[in-house]
Amino acid sequence: MAEIPAAVERFQELLRIPTVSHADEGEIDTDAFDAFLAALIRLYPQTHSTLEREVVAGHSLLYRWRGAESARPLVLMAHLDVVPVVEAEWTHPPFGADIVGDGEDAELHARGAIDDKGSLVAILEAVEQLVADGFAPARDVYLSFGHNEETAGDGAQEIVRLLEERGIGPGLVLDEGGAVVDGVVPGVAVPTAMVGVAERGVMTAHLTAREGGGHASTPPATPATVRLARAIARLHRRPFPTRVAPPVRAMFATLAPHAPQPLRWVFGNLAITGPLLAAVFPRLGPEMNALVRTTAVATELSGAPGENVLATTARASINIRLLTGDTVASATAHVRRAVADPAVEIEVRHGSDPSPVSPWQGEPWRRIATAVADTLGDDVITTPYIQLGASDSRWFTRVSSHVYRFTPFHLTRAERDALHSHNERIRVAVWLRGIGFYRALIRAS
Ligand SMILES: [Zn+2]
């Protein structure tokens, strides 16, 4: 880029601080988190002289910008941790924040460029600009920045606990989530802002098959490993049933007028076509599949401790994402039926049901849709959907019935695929427009 805007330089500086989350707390570089918090204070002086700031649970941050009224505040969420990198896979250093290319196509390459420092820094840029402009919010604005969204998530949980204790009931909560995308629904060419009104639940089921033991030279008819493999294969062959949950139904209804015939008719008459759509969607790729059913996949596998030893215990972790309408209990029952083998133990660990569903009508929803149209393009259609991954916002459903998940960046398929993978990047022009979205949302609150 010929000349780098100051906002982008601040973004680069924050992307260069490796605030990497690890499930094993001993591996976390707390100095990086300290440095990140210190850099925020230095880079956003007006914000820090105007907003009240609390450090929560070690490195999470809660800011309060007092408005004329404290009831039904706006909460803007983001997280400051990023997932680990495999450096060798990256074309540009993951913590280098290099700018590649020029003009509208210039890209900023870094872990966290989208998820989720992209949002966090855009929010702070918006607030800093508004404070500098002398803007006074009509309602309180809170900024909630978790430090371990990618792992434990207890930073955000603690923030919610504080809000609850103080009797604060947000009128609108916005966290990371769907982006502005093209062609995500087959046949719909208009750009769509995918706003998550719910997110799927998460659970892990452990399947265990046991065996008396013995020597690998004289294996029994059905060793524990085979029993386990059969259970996994059965579960794979008997996926969860498909169905069109209400937010997905609303998504189709919203997009129907923008689809060509006969899709327009199909999307617009779901009472008739719903079951057909639900049956066809799994064939249109993993995202469409995940939108119409609970998904399950075997992740960790373990067996014998040595190559010439029979496994006395063979175990698999099944990662299950629960579609709105399913529960940990109903999913467990499905797994049991699919496996159909009483000798395979099924144990559920870390289960959480799908989130409540926020409305896609009413004033808070319109505030988001208006900010989208005003800042990201008046051709962009704002539509509800069910977020496929989990976010910190699920904790906020305890204190607010208007929790939405949207990242105000227009992203390509390739850019979305790089999340949690290598070569995460964002186009600079796209990121700068995101700042405008947060400004508009704050101004309207
Ligand atoms: Zn994230």
Residues whose N, C-alpha, C, O or C-beta is under 5 A from the ligand:
A	BS01	ZN	D115 D116 E176
